[in-house]
């Protein structure tokens, strides 16, 4: 496999050099199939989200994170570009979590609650565990770097592969918790 990877890298570099000189290609490199998830199966997992357009948008964001995952897993992208990919994964995962939480607690937890107040109320109602709340609150804090003007330190060391893994597992843990609890969400709480 090492030779194939090396050859693919050389060919991609040749294509990139051509595009840099000429502006574009008539032909496109075929993106590998069966690595990126598809919308249909994700939407089925999101059945607890009653609004169809939101379910679709959520599935598209899961697809986007898979594209980022491919870049992180298959290429040797490194340093700043790698950390910025991880940052964007965190932002997308957090947006997915925020949307799933808000949609699944509609009519149970009022709209006025911000992210961390919502996670607290979700623990109080038995929708998620305290451990999951802690992970979600970490994800929210990490995501706050989307506001570049608020960042008080260089982003260079803020995002690591372990952060990507934690954001991903937190998102899927929330998805599973919301699927499990979706039948029991009936009590209005403003």
Legacy VTK file of the C-alpha trace (Angstrom):
# vtk DataFile Version 3.0
C-alpha trace
ASCII
DATASET POLYDATA
POINTS 190 float
0.000 0.000 0.000
2.938 2.321 0.671
3.812 2.490 -3.057
0.200 3.209 -4.039
-0.025 6.024 -1.485
3.258 7.506 -2.714
2.152 7.289 -6.372
-1.261 8.846 -5.600
0.494 11.705 -3.806
2.768 12.309 -6.795
-0.159 12.289 -9.207
-2.178 14.681 -7.038
0.825 17.006 -6.855
1.137 16.946 -10.679
-2.563 17.754 -11.003
-2.268 20.547 -8.426
0.741 22.034 -10.239
-1.248 21.977 -13.495
-4.239 23.708 -11.877
-1.986 26.319 -10.275
-0.579 27.146 -13.731
-3.731 26.789 -15.810
-6.558 27.649 -13.445
-8.742 24.564 -13.762
-9.230 21.056 -15.101
-11.783 19.748 -17.533
-11.674 16.404 -15.739
-12.023 16.083 -11.978
-10.300 13.650 -9.651
-12.800 10.993 -8.602
-13.366 11.283 -4.866
-13.226 7.838 -3.209
-16.619 6.220 -2.780
-18.060 4.430 0.267
-16.045 6.447 2.771
-18.382 9.355 3.270
-21.750 8.633 4.825
-24.887 9.316 2.809
-27.870 11.410 3.849
-30.539 8.668 3.901
-29.161 6.458 6.682
-28.276 9.482 8.807
-31.785 10.892 8.434
-33.189 7.579 9.645
-31.005 7.793 12.768
-32.356 11.313 13.271
-36.012 10.229 13.239
-36.492 11.894 16.648
-36.047 15.268 14.874
-39.592 15.920 13.671
-38.806 18.729 11.234
-37.857 17.221 7.868
-35.701 20.123 6.599
-33.694 20.189 9.822
-33.163 16.423 9.589
-31.829 16.904 6.046
-29.563 19.787 7.080
-28.197 17.776 9.968
-27.414 14.857 7.662
-25.590 17.196 5.256
-23.426 18.424 8.126
-22.564 14.841 9.096
-21.458 14.395 5.462
-19.287 17.522 5.681
-17.553 16.198 8.792
-16.869 12.949 6.930
-15.133 14.926 4.159
-12.987 16.581 6.828
-12.359 13.162 8.403
-11.150 11.836 5.039
-8.711 14.729 4.699
-7.434 14.149 8.238
-7.164 10.368 7.835
-5.878 9.901 4.305
-3.689 12.927 3.642
-0.568 14.161 5.364
-2.066 17.599 5.902
-0.356 18.925 8.988
0.385 21.866 11.208
-1.936 24.863 10.930
-4.137 23.430 8.170
-4.722 20.248 10.181
-5.605 22.183 13.316
-8.015 24.409 11.388
-9.703 21.318 9.929
-10.098 19.954 13.459
-11.480 23.323 14.598
-14.051 23.254 11.807
-15.028 19.692 12.707
-15.601 20.851 16.285
-17.719 23.781 15.087
-19.846 21.523 12.864
-20.213 18.828 15.537
-21.308 21.458 18.055
-23.816 22.928 15.587
-25.212 19.440 15.045
-25.498 18.907 18.815
-27.128 22.283 19.407
-29.686 21.634 16.666
-30.463 18.096 17.844
-30.861 19.292 21.442
-33.129 22.193 20.539
-35.268 20.153 18.144
-35.635 17.153 20.437
-36.604 19.219 23.486
-39.081 21.470 21.685
-42.114 21.793 23.917
-40.154 20.319 26.839
-37.443 22.917 27.418
-38.177 26.496 26.414
-36.330 28.288 23.612
-34.952 30.950 25.944
-32.330 28.594 27.382
-28.809 28.891 26.031
-26.668 25.850 25.290
-25.336 25.218 28.802
-28.656 25.975 30.492
-30.273 23.501 28.091
-27.737 20.768 28.894
-28.389 21.317 32.617
-32.148 21.032 32.133
-31.649 17.949 30.001
-29.770 16.315 32.903
-32.494 17.408 35.337
-35.117 15.768 33.117
-33.103 12.564 32.699
-32.596 13.059 28.958
-28.789 12.981 29.191
-26.304 11.994 31.880
-24.120 14.385 33.832
-21.108 12.883 32.058
-22.608 13.671 28.642
-23.503 17.156 29.844
-19.879 17.729 30.817
-18.711 16.617 27.366
-21.305 18.803 25.625
-20.296 21.819 27.704
-16.640 21.148 26.795
-17.664 20.997 23.125
-19.506 24.314 23.445
-16.509 25.961 25.087
-14.172 24.608 22.405
-16.558 25.788 19.677
-16.519 29.349 20.979
-13.298 29.887 19.021
-15.546 30.327 15.987
-15.590 33.941 17.175
-12.065 34.717 16.058
-12.074 38.179 17.594
-12.637 36.614 21.046
-9.657 34.253 20.919
-7.147 35.351 23.537
-4.283 33.051 22.529
-2.869 31.831 19.219
-5.008 29.072 17.732
-1.876 27.181 16.822
-2.053 24.808 19.784
-5.781 24.874 20.524
-6.924 21.891 18.426
-5.557 18.371 18.504
-6.690 15.073 16.941
-7.928 13.960 20.383
-10.302 16.965 20.324
-11.747 15.742 17.031
-12.306 12.280 18.522
-13.914 13.726 21.661
-16.205 15.998 19.621
-17.235 13.106 17.390
-17.932 10.689 20.260
-19.849 13.388 22.154
-22.032 14.029 19.108
-22.819 10.357 18.609
-23.399 9.844 22.348
-25.919 12.687 22.239
-27.586 11.247 19.150
-27.977 7.883 20.918
-29.269 9.521 24.118
-31.828 11.557 22.209
-32.987 8.534 20.233
-33.443 6.623 23.489
-35.269 9.394 25.305
-37.367 10.746 22.431
-40.432 8.796 23.551
-40.374 10.280 27.049
-40.225 13.981 26.211
-43.667 15.278 27.089
-43.525 17.738 29.995
-43.389 21.430 29.102
-40.727 23.477 30.920
-40.342 27.166 30.178
LINES 1 191
190 0 1 2 3 4 5 6 7 8 9 10 11 12 13 14 15 16 17 18 19 20 21 22 23 24 25 26 27 28 29 30 31 32 33 34 35 36 37 38 39 40 41 42 43 44 45 46 47 48 49 50 51 52 53 54 55 56 57 58 59 60 61 62 63 64 65 66 67 68 69 70 71 72 73 74 75 76 77 78 79 80 81 82 83 84 85 86 87 88 89 90 91 92 93 94 95 96 97 98 99 100 101 102 103 104 105 106 107 108 109 110 111 112 113 114 115 116 117 118 119 120 121 122 123 124 125 126 127 128 129 130 131 132 133 134 135 136 137 138 139 140 141 142 143 144 145 146 147 148 149 150 151 152 153 154 155 156 157 158 159 160 161 162 163 164 165 166 167 168 169 170 171 172 173 174 175 176 177 178 179 180 181 182 183 184 185 186 187 188 189
